[in-house]
Amino acid sequence: MKVLNVTGNQKLTGSIRISGAKNSAVALIPATLLANGVTTLCNVPDISDIDVLEKTLEYLNVSVKRASGSLLIDTKNLENKAIPEELSNKLRASYYFMAVLLARFKHVEMYFPGGCQIGSRPIDQTLKAFKLLGATIEENGCLFVIDAKVLKGAKIPLDMPSVGATINSIIVASLAKGKTIITNAAREPEIVDLVDMLNKMGAKIEGAGTNSITITGVESLNGTNHDIIPDRIEAGTYTIIGALLGDYLKVDNIIPEHIKSVTDKLEEMGANLDIHSDYLIIDSQNKLKKVDIETHVYPGFPTDLQQPFTTLLTRASGESHITENIYENRFMNVPYLNKMGANISQNGKTITISGPTKLKGTKVSATDLRAGASLLIAALAAEGDTEIENIEHILRGYEQIVEKLTNVGAKIEIKEI
């Protein structure tokens, strides 16, 4: 078993470069299968989620070659095969293959997608979209069998602005006959990134980044070259770390607008931020003010950063509150933070963080990706040594996290026990 050993309370100085966006890459990689030919994706993060997607591509007889942060994907021998549970249950994003194979072959068989156990993650909005576009769906336990004689454009009013349902609707509609209009669409930057790539491939999509997206279906798509956007969640994570421990820490290769909801809260707390066009510099402060946060879909405060931000709020003076509006099971980091010395209580979907408190190193366990990030931040800020178990959760979402932190002064290493 691998664990992370962290010696805390080290000042961090230097520069951390942000990698390609995980949440873009996991959608873009399946979407390359819409094309006839070769697509090259650049700025692909080297994380375990990408390894799972690569295995799925190879299972579907797609050629994949890696080279210095790039993936070259050749679909000429693509086969439509039932995707087994051992592949689909490893991450939520596996269900993008469901949309791609439906669009290309009008038939797909696939088991329910997996991922972190952070609460109910239904795919009802995706299935609703498939039906509106002309598909029939049969559920046999966890196995979905989806067929369509013809895929036709439709009006798709999403009940909520789901990122997954928006992406899956765009994918299928790209090769459907006629015009599709998605209303109440998600507005996340990763959706804009997907649409940018698809339009390069020959798709006709308008409105990405707004709540109404129009897709005019085309007969086929061609391969292209595409650079993945920087990861806004990684950028936010390291910025939060800088607010705790930064000695003029530079967070490089960012799109500031993508993390504005986070930097706004940091400035409200009194953090010392200097934001530029594609980087920021952050310096830790001894006194941070309390703030209240509610998670919302983009451009609101991201659910993926509420757990890391919780750790920061243990250093703020007074009572801060975080309300989680996206997932009901995203406070699994709280018992471990309290074990380390935090004073956090929960009432329904809201937690109260009373501070400031000093954190002390101990043994903790990552229960999911962002909880793991929260505990890693706590370990970096704590007095003494911390051992974090189940670090596979962290490694699936943060490229070279140990190397990046070590390079700016952290004392952190992976050990086999």
DORO-196080 format. One record per residue (C-alpha): chain; x, y, z. Coordinates in steps of 0.5 Angstrom, whole numbers, plus 500, padded with zeros to 3 digits. Example, Ala and Ser with C-alpha at 12.3 -4.5 7.8 and 13.67 -1.06 7.14 Angstrom:
! residues 2
+-------+-----+-----+-----+
! zakol !   x !   y !   z !
+-------+-----+-----+-----+
!     A ! 525 ! 491 ! 516 !
!     A ! 527 ! 498 ! 514 !
+-------+-----+-----+-----+
! end
This chain:
! residues 417
+-------+-----+-----+-----+
! zakol !   x !   y !   z !
+-------+-----+-----+-----+
!     A ! 500 ! 500 ! 500 !
!     A ! 502 ! 507 ! 498 !
!     A ! 502 ! 513 ! 503 !
!     A ! 504 ! 520 ! 503 !
!     A ! 509 ! 522 ! 509 !
!     A ! 509 ! 530 ! 510 !
!     A ! 513 ! 534 ! 515 !
!     A ! 509 ! 540 ! 516 !
!     A ! 509 ! 548 ! 517 !
!     A ! 515 ! 549 ! 511 !
!     A ! 514 ! 555 ! 508 !
!     A ! 513 ! 555 ! 500 !
!     A ! 517 ! 559 ! 495 !
!     A ! 518 ! 559 ! 488 !
!     A ! 513 ! 557 ! 482 !
!     A ! 508 ! 551 ! 481 !
!     A ! 506 ! 550 ! 474 !
!     A ! 499 ! 548 ! 473 !
!     A ! 497 ! 542 ! 468 !
!     A ! 492 ! 541 ! 463 !
!     A ! 485 ! 540 ! 466 !
!     A ! 483 ! 534 ! 469 !
!     A ! 476 ! 535 ! 468 !
!     A ! 477 ! 537 ! 461 !
!     A ! 481 ! 531 ! 459 !
!     A ! 477 ! 526 ! 461 !
!     A ! 471 ! 529 ! 456 !
!     A ! 476 ! 530 ! 451 !
!     A ! 479 ! 524 ! 450 !
!     A ! 473 ! 520 ! 449 !
!     A ! 470 ! 525 ! 444 !
!     A ! 476 ! 524 ! 440 !
!     A ! 472 ! 518 ! 438 !
!     A ! 467 ! 522 ! 434 !
!     A ! 473 ! 523 ! 429 !
!     A ! 475 ! 519 ! 423 !
!     A ! 482 ! 519 ! 423 !
!     A ! 488 ! 522 ! 428 !
!     A ! 487 ! 527 ! 434 !
!     A ! 493 ! 530 ! 438 !
!     A ! 491 ! 532 ! 445 !
!     A ! 497 ! 537 ! 448 !
!     A ! 497 ! 539 ! 455 !
!     A ! 494 ! 532 ! 458 !
!     A ! 495 ! 531 ! 465 !
!     A ! 499 ! 525 ! 467 !
!     A ! 494 ! 522 ! 472 !
!     A ! 491 ! 515 ! 474 !
!     A ! 484 ! 517 ! 471 !
!     A ! 488 ! 518 ! 464 !
!     A ! 491 ! 511 ! 465 !
!     A ! 484 ! 508 ! 465 !
!     A ! 481 ! 512 ! 459 !
!     A ! 487 ! 510 ! 455 !
!     A ! 485 ! 502 ! 457 !
!     A ! 478 ! 503 ! 455 !
!     A ! 481 ! 506 ! 448 !
!     A ! 485 ! 500 ! 447 !
!     A ! 479 ! 496 ! 449 !
!     A ! 476 ! 499 ! 443 !
!     A ! 481 ! 498 ! 439 !
!     A ! 484 ! 505 ! 438 !
!     A ! 491 ! 506 ! 437 !
!     A ! 494 ! 511 ! 443 !
!     A ! 501 ! 514 ! 443 !
!     A ! 503 ! 518 ! 449 !
!     A ! 509 ! 523 ! 448 !
!     A ! 511 ! 529 ! 453 !
!     A ! 504 ! 531 ! 455 !
!     A ! 501 ! 529 ! 449 !
!     A ! 496 ! 524 ! 447 !
!     A ! 496 ! 521 ! 439 !
!     A ! 489 ! 518 ! 438 !
!     A ! 488 ! 514 ! 432 !
!     A ! 480 ! 512 ! 431 !
!     A ! 481 ! 508 ! 424 !
!     A ! 480 ! 501 ! 427 !
!     A ! 475 ! 503 ! 433 !
!     A ! 470 ! 497 ! 435 !
!     A ! 464 ! 498 ! 438 !
!     A ! 464 ! 493 ! 444 !
!     A ! 460 ! 492 ! 450 !
!     A ! 464 ! 496 ! 456 !
!     A ! 465 ! 492 ! 462 !
!     A ! 464 ! 494 ! 469 !
!     A ! 471 ! 493 ! 471 !
!     A ! 473 ! 499 ! 466 !
!     A ! 466 ! 503 ! 467 !
!     A ! 466 ! 503 ! 474 !
!     A ! 473 ! 506 ! 475 !
!     A ! 471 ! 513 ! 474 !
!     A ! 465 ! 517 ! 473 !
!     A ! 467 ! 520 ! 466 !
!     A ! 467 ! 513 ! 463 !
!     A ! 460 ! 515 ! 461 !
!     A ! 462 ! 520 ! 456 !
!     A ! 464 ! 513 ! 452 !
!     A ! 456 ! 512 ! 452 !
!     A ! 455 ! 518 ! 448 !
!     A ! 460 ! 517 ! 443 !
!     A ! 459 ! 510 ! 441 !
!     A ! 451 ! 512 ! 441 !
!     A ! 453 ! 518 ! 436 !
!     A ! 458 ! 513 ! 432 !
!     A ! 454 ! 507 ! 432 !
!     A ! 447 ! 508 ! 434 !
!     A ! 448 ! 502 ! 439 !
!     A ! 452 ! 502 ! 446 !
!     A ! 452 ! 497 ! 452 !
!     A ! 455 ! 499 ! 458 !
!     A ! 455 ! 499 ! 466 !
!     A ! 454 ! 504 ! 470 !
!     A ! 460 ! 509 ! 471 !
!     A ! 464 ! 510 ! 477 !
!     A ! 468 ! 515 ! 481 !
!     A ! 469 ! 518 ! 488 !
!     A ! 463 ! 516 ! 493 !
!     A ! 461 ! 523 ! 494 !
!     A ! 454 ! 522 ! 494 !
!     A ! 448 ! 521 ! 489 !
!     A ! 451 ! 522 ! 482 !
!     A ! 445 ! 520 ! 478 !
!     A ! 445 ! 520 ! 470 !
!     A ! 438 ! 521 ! 469 !
!     A ! 439 ! 528 ! 465 !
!     A ! 444 ! 524 ! 461 !
!     A ! 439 ! 519 ! 459 !
!     A ! 433 ! 524 ! 458 !
!     A ! 437 ! 527 ! 453 !
!     A ! 439 ! 521 ! 449 !
!     A ! 431 ! 519 ! 449 !
!     A ! 429 ! 526 ! 447 !
!     A ! 435 ! 525 ! 441 !
!     A ! 431 ! 519 ! 439 !
!     A ! 434 ! 513 ! 443 !
!     A ! 431 ! 507 ! 447 !
!     A ! 434 ! 505 ! 453 !
!     A ! 434 ! 498 ! 457 !
!     A ! 437 ! 497 ! 464 !
!     A ! 439 ! 490 ! 466 !
!     A ! 441 ! 492 ! 473 !
!     A ! 447 ! 496 ! 472 !
!     A ! 448 ! 495 ! 465 !
!     A ! 445 ! 500 ! 460 !
!     A ! 443 ! 498 ! 453 !
!     A ! 442 ! 504 ! 448 !
!     A ! 439 ! 504 ! 441 !
!     A ! 437 ! 509 ! 436 !
!     A ! 435 ! 507 ! 429 !
!     A ! 436 ! 515 ! 427 !
!     A ! 438 ! 520 ! 432 !
!     A ! 435 ! 527 ! 431 !
!     A ! 436 ! 534 ! 433 !
!     A ! 431 ! 536 ! 439 !
!     A ! 430 ! 541 ! 445 !
!     A ! 433 ! 539 ! 451 !
!     A ! 431 ! 542 ! 457 !
!     A ! 435 ! 540 ! 463 !
!     A ! 432 ! 540 ! 470 !
!     A ! 439 ! 542 ! 472 !
!     A ! 445 ! 545 ! 469 !
!     A ! 449 ! 538 ! 470 !
!     A ! 456 ! 538 ! 467 !
!     A ! 456 ! 531 ! 465 !
!     A ! 449 ! 531 ! 461 !
!     A ! 451 ! 538 ! 458 !
!     A ! 457 ! 534 ! 455 !
!     A ! 453 ! 528 ! 453 !
!     A ! 448 ! 532 ! 450 !
!     A ! 453 ! 536 ! 446 !
!     A ! 457 ! 529 ! 444 !
!     A ! 451 ! 526 ! 441 !
!     A ! 447 ! 532 ! 438 !
!     A ! 454 ! 533 ! 434 !
!     A ! 452 ! 527 ! 429 !
!     A ! 445 ! 527 ! 430 !
!     A ! 440 ! 530 ! 424 !
!     A ! 438 ! 537 ! 425 !
!     A ! 438 ! 542 ! 430 !
!     A ! 439 ! 541 ! 438 !
!     A ! 438 ! 546 ! 443 !
!     A ! 440 ! 545 ! 450 !
!     A ! 437 ! 550 ! 455 !
!     A ! 439 ! 550 ! 462 !
!     A ! 446 ! 548 ! 460 !
!     A ! 452 ! 548 ! 464 !
!     A ! 457 ! 553 ! 463 !
!     A ! 463 ! 551 ! 466 !
!     A ! 470 ! 552 ! 462 !
!     A ! 471 ! 545 ! 461 !
!     A ! 465 ! 545 ! 456 !
!     A ! 467 ! 551 ! 452 !
!     A ! 474 ! 547 ! 452 !
!     A ! 470 ! 541 ! 449 !
!     A ! 466 ! 545 ! 444 !
!     A ! 472 ! 549 ! 442 !
!     A ! 475 ! 542 ! 440 !
!     A ! 469 ! 539 ! 437 !
!     A ! 468 ! 545 ! 432 !
!     A ! 476 ! 544 ! 430 !
!     A ! 473 ! 537 ! 428 !
!     A ! 468 ! 540 ! 424 !
!     A ! 462 ! 541 ! 429 !
!     A ! 457 ! 546 ! 428 !
!     A ! 456 ! 548 ! 436 !
!     A ! 454 ! 555 ! 438 !
!     A ! 453 ! 558 ! 445 !
!     A ! 458 ! 554 ! 450 !
!     A ! 459 ! 558 ! 456 !
!     A ! 452 ! 560 ! 456 !
!     A ! 446 ! 557 ! 459 !
!     A ! 443 ! 555 ! 452 !
!     A ! 447 ! 551 ! 447 !
!     A ! 445 ! 550 ! 439 !
!     A ! 448 ! 544 ! 436 !
!     A ! 447 ! 543 ! 428 !
!     A ! 449 ! 536 ! 427 !
!     A ! 454 ! 534 ! 421 !
!     A ! 455 ! 527 ! 418 !
!     A ! 462 ! 526 ! 420 !
!     A ! 468 ! 529 ! 424 !
!     A ! 475 ! 529 ! 422 !
!     A ! 481 ! 529 ! 427 !
!     A ! 485 ! 535 ! 429 !
!     A ! 490 ! 538 ! 434 !
!     A ! 488 ! 541 ! 441 !
!     A ! 491 ! 544 ! 447 !
!     A ! 487 ! 543 ! 454 !
!     A ! 486 ! 549 ! 458 !
!     A ! 489 ! 549 ! 465 !
!     A ! 486 ! 546 ! 471 !
!     A ! 482 ! 551 ! 475 !
!     A ! 481 ! 546 ! 481 !
!     A ! 489 ! 545 ! 481 !
!     A ! 490 ! 552 ! 480 !
!     A ! 485 ! 553 ! 486 !
!     A ! 488 ! 548 ! 490 !
!     A ! 495 ! 551 ! 490 !
!     A ! 493 ! 558 ! 491 !
!     A ! 489 ! 556 ! 497 !
!     A ! 496 ! 552 ! 499 !
!     A ! 500 ! 559 ! 498 !
!     A ! 495 ! 563 ! 503 !
!     A ! 497 ! 558 ! 508 !
!     A ! 504 ! 557 ! 507 !
!     A ! 506 ! 561 ! 501 !
!     A ! 513 ! 566 ! 501 !
!     A ! 511 ! 569 ! 495 !
!     A ! 509 ! 563 ! 491 !
!     A ! 508 ! 563 ! 484 !
!     A ! 502 ! 559 ! 481 !
!     A ! 503 ! 559 ! 474 !
!     A ! 499 ! 558 ! 467 !
!     A ! 492 ! 559 ! 470 !
!     A ! 486 ! 563 ! 467 !
!     A ! 484 ! 568 ! 472 !
!     A ! 477 ! 568 ! 470 !
!     A ! 476 ! 561 ! 471 !
!     A ! 478 ! 561 ! 479 !
!     A ! 475 ! 568 ! 480 !
!     A ! 470 ! 565 ! 485 !
!     A ! 476 ! 563 ! 489 !
!     A ! 480 ! 569 ! 489 !
!     A ! 475 ! 573 ! 491 !
!     A ! 474 ! 569 ! 497 !
!     A ! 481 ! 569 ! 499 !
!     A ! 481 ! 577 ! 498 !
!     A ! 475 ! 577 ! 502 !
!     A ! 479 ! 574 ! 508 !
!     A ! 485 ! 578 ! 507 !
!     A ! 490 ! 574 ! 503 !
!     A ! 495 ! 577 ! 500 !
!     A ! 494 ! 576 ! 492 !
!     A ! 497 ! 579 ! 486 !
!     A ! 494 ! 577 ! 480 !
!     A ! 496 ! 577 ! 473 !
!     A ! 494 ! 575 ! 466 !
!     A ! 496 ! 568 ! 466 !
!     A ! 499 ! 567 ! 473 !
!     A ! 498 ! 570 ! 481 !
!     A ! 503 ! 570 ! 486 !
!     A ! 500 ! 569 ! 493 !
!     A ! 504 ! 570 ! 500 !
!     A ! 501 ! 567 ! 507 !
!     A ! 498 ! 572 ! 512 !
!     A ! 498 ! 571 ! 520 !
!     A ! 491 ! 574 ! 520 !
!     A ! 485 ! 571 ! 516 !
!     A ! 478 ! 573 ! 516 !
!     A ! 472 ! 569 ! 517 !
!     A ! 468 ! 568 ! 511 !
!     A ! 462 ! 564 ! 509 !
!     A ! 461 ! 560 ! 502 !
!     A ! 456 ! 556 ! 498 !
!     A ! 458 ! 552 ! 493 !
!     A ! 454 ! 553 ! 486 !
!     A ! 455 ! 551 ! 479 !
!     A ! 460 ! 555 ! 475 !
!     A ! 461 ! 561 ! 475 !
!     A ! 459 ! 560 ! 483 !
!     A ! 464 ! 557 ! 488 !
!     A ! 466 ! 550 ! 486 !
!     A ! 464 ! 544 ! 490 !
!     A ! 471 ! 541 ! 488 !
!     A ! 475 ! 546 ! 492 !
!     A ! 470 ! 547 ! 498 !
!     A ! 474 ! 541 ! 502 !
!     A ! 481 ! 544 ! 500 !
!     A ! 478 ! 551 ! 503 !
!     A ! 475 ! 548 ! 509 !
!     A ! 483 ! 547 ! 511 !
!     A ! 484 ! 554 ! 510 !
!     A ! 478 ! 556 ! 514 !
!     A ! 481 ! 553 ! 520 !
!     A ! 486 ! 559 ! 520 !
!     A ! 481 ! 564 ! 520 !
!     A ! 479 ! 568 ! 526 !
!     A ! 471 ! 567 ! 528 !
!     A ! 466 ! 562 ! 525 !
!     A ! 466 ! 561 ! 518 !
!     A ! 461 ! 557 ! 514 !
!     A ! 461 ! 552 ! 508 !
!     A ! 454 ! 550 ! 505 !
!     A ! 455 ! 544 ! 500 !
!     A ! 449 ! 545 ! 495 !
!     A ! 452 ! 540 ! 490 !
!     A ! 454 ! 533 ! 493 !
!     A ! 451 ! 531 ! 500 !
!     A ! 457 ! 527 ! 502 !
!     A ! 462 ! 531 ! 501 !
!     A ! 464 ! 532 ! 508 !
!     A ! 468 ! 526 ! 509 !
!     A ! 474 ! 530 ! 510 !
!     A ! 471 ! 533 ! 517 !
!     A ! 473 ! 528 ! 522 !
!     A ! 480 ! 527 ! 520 !
!     A ! 481 ! 535 ! 520 !
!     A ! 478 ! 535 ! 527 !
!     A ! 483 ! 529 ! 529 !
!     A ! 488 ! 534 ! 527 !
!     A ! 486 ! 539 ! 531 !
!     A ! 480 ! 543 ! 527 !
!     A ! 474 ! 545 ! 531 !
!     A ! 469 ! 543 ! 525 !
!     A ! 461 ! 542 ! 526 !
!     A ! 456 ! 539 ! 521 !
!     A ! 449 ! 541 ! 521 !
!     A ! 446 ! 538 ! 515 !
!     A ! 449 ! 541 ! 509 !
!     A ! 453 ! 546 ! 512 !
!     A ! 459 ! 546 ! 516 !
!     A ! 461 ! 551 ! 521 !
!     A ! 469 ! 552 ! 522 !
!     A ! 471 ! 555 ! 528 !
!     A ! 478 ! 558 ! 528 !
!     A ! 484 ! 559 ! 528 !
!     A ! 486 ! 553 ! 531 !
!     A ! 493 ! 549 ! 530 !
!     A ! 493 ! 543 ! 526 !
!     A ! 498 ! 537 ! 529 !
!     A ! 500 ! 531 ! 524 !
!     A ! 497 ! 524 ! 525 !
!     A ! 495 ! 519 ! 521 !
!     A ! 489 ! 520 ! 516 !
!     A ! 486 ! 517 ! 510 !
!     A ! 484 ! 520 ! 504 !
!     A ! 476 ! 518 ! 502 !
!     A ! 476 ! 521 ! 496 !
!     A ! 480 ! 526 ! 491 !
!     A ! 478 ! 533 ! 494 !
!     A ! 478 ! 530 ! 501 !
!     A ! 485 ! 528 ! 500 !
!     A ! 487 ! 534 ! 497 !
!     A ! 484 ! 538 ! 504 !
!     A ! 488 ! 533 ! 508 !
!     A ! 494 ! 534 ! 504 !
!     A ! 494 ! 541 ! 505 !
!     A ! 492 ! 540 ! 513 !
!     A ! 499 ! 536 ! 513 !
!     A ! 503 ! 541 ! 510 !
!     A ! 500 ! 546 ! 515 !
!     A ! 500 ! 542 ! 521 !
!     A ! 506 ! 542 ! 526 !
!     A ! 510 ! 535 ! 526 !
!     A ! 509 ! 529 ! 521 !
!     A ! 502 ! 526 ! 518 !
!     A ! 501 ! 520 ! 514 !
!     A ! 496 ! 520 ! 509 !
!     A ! 493 ! 513 ! 507 !
!     A ! 489 ! 511 ! 500 !
!     A ! 493 ! 516 ! 496 !
!     A ! 491 ! 513 ! 490 !
!     A ! 485 ! 518 ! 490 !
!     A ! 490 ! 524 ! 490 !
!     A ! 494 ! 521 ! 485 !
!     A ! 488 ! 521 ! 480 !
!     A ! 487 ! 528 ! 480 !
!     A ! 493 ! 532 ! 481 !
!     A ! 499 ! 531 ! 476 !
!     A ! 506 ! 530 ! 480 !
!     A ! 503 ! 533 ! 486 !
!     A ! 509 ! 531 ! 490 !
!     A ! 514 ! 533 ! 485 !
!     A ! 511 ! 540 ! 485 !
!     A ! 510 ! 541 ! 492 !
!     A ! 518 ! 539 ! 494 !
!     A ! 520 ! 543 ! 488 !
!     A ! 518 ! 549 ! 492 !
!     A ! 520 ! 547 ! 499 !
!     A ! 515 ! 542 ! 502 !
!     A ! 517 ! 536 ! 506 !
!     A ! 513 ! 530 ! 502 !
!     A ! 514 ! 523 ! 500 !
!     A ! 511 ! 517 ! 498 !
!     A ! 512 ! 511 ! 501 !
!     A ! 511 ! 503 ! 501 !
!     A ! 508 ! 500 ! 507 !
+-------+-----+-----+-----+
! end
